[in-house]
Amino acid sequence: MRNARRPGRGVSRERTSELPVVAVTGAARGVGLALSRRLAESSGVRRVIAIDDHRGDLAGVTWRVADVRAPTVAARLDGVDVLVHTDLDLSPDSGSRERRAFNVRGAQAVLTAAAAERIGRVVLVTSAMVYGARPENPVPLREDASLAVDPDDSLAGDMMEIESLAQRARRASPGMSVAVARPAALVGDGIDTLLTRNFESPRLLAVRGYPARWQFCHVDDLASALELAVCGAVPGDFAVGCDGWLDFDQIEALSGLKTIELPARVTLATGQRLHRMGLTPASAADLRYLVYPWVVDCAKLREAGWRAAFENEIAFEVLLSQRGGKHAVAGRRIDRKDAAITAAGATAAVIGTAVIVSRARRRRS
């Protein structure tokens, strides 16, 4: 029988072997691919089980094809000691309902399967976005700061739902260790988010009186941090990112982008109206992460001896190097010829144009 050698209830397999067997979901792309590649070369891991809805081309791992949202994913976790769940939909092109269903149901199914299989340790990946982006945020935020995201249909809302699932899993399965990694703005191969698309245009959005601060996290650095979590070197939940931050003047100088500055009320209210009209995937909640600080202090990793290999400036240059030939308006990718129709070709331009039109209409009336 498949479970013949399974330890008794309440005893995790993690304790029965010196080196763990580690499963990684979303292993064919992005963060999952970077982590699987790293773990395959790690001396602290016995074997890597790579799980995705299709087989990737990474060698040195055992591929198991599965839909992480399906209850049958438990059958793909046989023999696993540690599970890292990276299979998230971060794309601005996904509808909020579709994205929420994938992200939240996937995390829920994975946690349920891990409990059923008595896996000793689970590491979930969310985002430092769960701390919230607010003008009054200290820079940096303490790692143990309260999670301050409103329940809405934004990507940050998805991450908060996953955080809630992690809390419930700890109560329901006290024998299973559940940790959450919260990376800063991700950059690197396979990363395409509203935050990276913010730099695919000749304009940057700024809120008057509230200079933004930017902190980045390269996928390879996230992979190295997750490796520490897999081996139990980082306790509990932790943030991941470069030391320090880049201020708005540095971002402007490094990117070569020009800035449009608007009042906060105008920026967020108009952005929300455009989002409701279906003209932009960026809601007011999403826009807050482009204009307000959410820099985190990665104290736990620092205490574990970890340091990002990519500094903020280098990580930002990686982001800029991958934008070539791409154009986005308010997070929505468009052709170059269509970009010429809009004056700025970015979120700021859409909002700025809407403000100008609105004022002109009021004057005419």
N, C-alpha and C positions, 0 to 999 in steps of 0.2 A: 504494500500500500504506500501511497505517496507520503503519508504522514507518519510512517512507522518509526522514524528516527527523530521525530520532532520532540523537543524538550517539553517537560510538563508545564502546565498552565502557570503563568507568572514568571517563567524563566526564559529570558531572551536568548536566541541563538548567538547573539553578539558575544556572550560570555563563554561560549563553548569552543571558540576557535581564536587563536592568537591574531590572525589576520581576517578581516571581514570580507564577505561577498557583498558588493555594493551594486544596487540597481539605480539607474538614472533614467527618468522619464524625459521625453522630448530630446532624446539623444542624437537625433539625426541633424540637428540644426542649432544655431545660436549658442546660448549658454550651455545647453545639454551636450552639444557636440564638444565644446571646449572642455567641459568637465570630464566627459568620458575619455577624451584623448589624454588628459592629464592623469586620470586615475589608472588608465591602462599602463602608464609608465611609472606608477607609484610603487615604491617598495612597501608601502603600508597597506596595500590592498591585495587580497588573494585573487579575486576575479571581478570583472565588471560585466553586469547584465545591462545591455543597452535596449531601452524600450521606446518604441515610437509607432506611429501608424503606418510606417513604411521602413524598410531596411536601409540603413545608411551605408556609406562606403568606408567607414572606419574599421581598420583591422585591429586584432588583438583584444576584441570584446566579443561577448556572446549576444547576438541579436535576438530579440523576442518581439514580434509584431503584435501590437495591441492598441485598442482605443482606451485611453485612460479614463474615459467617462463611463465605460461599461463595467458592470459588476464582475464580468469574467476576467478583469485585469488581475484579480487575486490569483488566478491560475498561472499567471506569468511571473509571480513573485516567489515561487517555490525555491527554497534554499537561500533566500536573501537575508542578510543580517542588517544592512543599512539601506534605506531608500532615500534618494534625493529627487524631489519633484520640481522639475524646471519647465514642464510642458505648459506654457502660458501663451495666450493670444494677446499680443501687445500692439497689433496693427491698427493704425488710424482708419483703415479701410473697412474694418469689421463693424457691423451694426452693434449697438450697445447690448441688445438682447442676446444676439448670437454670441458675442464675446463673453458676456456674463455667464451664459449657460456653459460655455466651454471651460472658462477659468474656475468657476465655483463648483460646478458638478465634477470637474476633473479632480480638484483637490479633495472634495468630499469622498469620491469613489476611491481615491488612492489611500486616504486615511482609513477608510472602512476596511479596505483590502489588507492594509498593513496590520491593523488590529487583528483581523481574522487569521492572518498568517503568523501572528506573534513576532513581528519584526521588532528588534530592540530599539532602533533609532530611526526617526524620520526627520528629514530636513526639508522644509518648504522654502521657496523663494517668493518673496513679495516685492516690496519696493520701499525705499525711504520716503516715498510719497505719503505713506500712512501717517507720518508725523504732521502732515498738513503744510501748506504754503500760505503764510500769513505775513503781512507787513511788520507785525510786532515780534516775529520769531527771533530769538537770540541766534547769533552766528558764532560758533556752531550750536546746534541743538544737542542736548545731552542724549546719549543713547537710550537712557531709561525714561525719556520724556514721554508724556501721555500721547497716545495715538489720537489725532484730532481731525479726522476726515468725516465729513457729513455723509450719511447714507444716501447716495445718489447713483446715477447710471454711468458715472465716469469710470475710467480705468482705476483710479485711486479707490473708488467705491468697491470695485472687484477685489482689490488687495485687502481692504478692510474686512470683506466677507471671508476671505481666506484666513486672515488673522483670527477671526471669531471661530472658524472651524478648528484651528489649531488649539485654541483655548478649550473648546468643548472636548476635543480628542484627549487632551491631558487629563481631564476629569473622568472621562469615560474609560480610558485605558491607562491607568497609573503605572503599569509595567512597561509602557512604551514611551521613550523619550521623544518629545516633539520640539524641534527648534525651528526658528524662522530667520532667514537671512534677508536683510533689507538693503539692497544696493542703491546707490545714488544713480543719477542719470546714466543709463548704460550706453556704451559706444563699442564699436568693433564689428567684426564679420557677422552678418546675419541679423544685425540690430536695425530695425526700422520702426520708429515710434514717432509720436507727435513731437516729442522733444528733439529728436534728431532732424525731423523735417522743418523745424523752426529755422534752421540755418540753410535751407535750400532756396533762399530768395535774397534779393538785394536789400531787404529792410529788416530791422529788428524792432520789436515792440517794447516800449518802456512806459511804465506808469509814473507820472509826474510825482516827484518827491519820494519815490521808493526805489532806489537803485537795486537791481537784482544781483544776486550772488550765485555763481554756478560751481557745482561740484560734480565731477564725473566718476564713472567706474568702468574700466575696460573689462570686457568679458573674460579675458585671461586672468585678471586680478580677482574677479568674482570666483572663477574656477579654483584658484589657489586658496581662497578663503573657505570655499566649500570643502575642499580637501581636508583642511584642518577640522572643520565641523564633523566630517565623516569619521575622522580618527578620534573624536572626542576632545580635541585640544581647545575648543571654544565653547564655554558653557552657555546654555540658554539661547535667547534671541540676540542677534547682533547686527550692526550696520556695517556696510562695506563701501568704501570709497577712497578717493585720493585724500591725502593730507591737505587741509586748507581749502581754498576756493579761488576762483577768478572773479574779479569785480567787473562791472559792466564796461568800464573803459578798456580793460584788457580784452574782453570778448569782442568788443567793437574793433579794436586795433588788430587782433589776430585774425579775425574773420574778414575784415575789409568791408563789412556790411554797414550801411547807413541806418540811422535810427529815426523812428517816428515816436514821439512822446505824446501821450494823451492822459487826461484825468482818469483816475481809477474807476469812478462811477460810470463814466461814458464807455470806457474800455470793456468792462465786464458785462454791463447791461446790454450793450449793443452786440457783443459777442454771443450772449445767450439768446438774443432774438434771432440772430443769423443761424445759430445752431438749431433752434426750434423750427426754422423755415427749411432746414435741410441743406443750407448753403455751405455749411462748414461742419466737419466732425468735431471741432474744438468747442466744447461748452465753456461756460464761465468758470466752472470748477477746473477744467483742464488748463485754461488760460492762466490761472493763478500760479501754476508751476513754471510759467515762462517769465513771470514778472516779479514774484515774491520769493524770498529765500527759503530753502529747505535743506540747508547744509547740515550734515551730521558729524558728530565726533565718534570715530570708530575705536572706542576705548578698549573693548574686549579683544579685538584683533591685535591692537597695539601691545596689550599686555601679554598676548600669546607669542609675541615676537614677529608678527606679520607686518609687512609694509607693502604698499602698492608699488608694482614695478613701473607703472605708467603714472607719471605726475599729471596734474590737471592740464597743464599746457600741452603736454604730449598727447594725452587722451583727446583733447579738443582738436588737435591737429589731425588725429586719426579720423575723427568725425568729419572734419572739413574735407579730407582727402577722398571720402566716400560719397560726397555730394555731387561730384562732377556729372554734368549733363542732366541733372534732375531739377525739376521745378515744382514748387508746391504753393498753393494758395490756401491759407488757413488749414494746413495739414492735408489737403487733398492734392494728390499728384496730377499735374496737367502737362500737356505738350508744350514745347517751347513757343510755338506760334500762338497758343492760347495765353501763355504767360505775358506775351506782349500786349494783350488786350488790357490787362490790369497794370496800373502805373507802378505798383511795387511788387506785386506777385507774391504776397505773403499775408499772414494773418493781420498784421498791422495795416496793410493796405486795404484789406476788405473792411476792417473796422473803421479806418479813417475815411474811406469813401462813403460808408454808410452814414457817418456823422455829418459829413459835408452835405450829402443829399438831404438828410433830415433837416438840417439848419436852413438849407435853401428852400425847402418846402414850407417851413414855418414862416420865412420872410415873405414868400409869395402869398400865403394865406392871410 
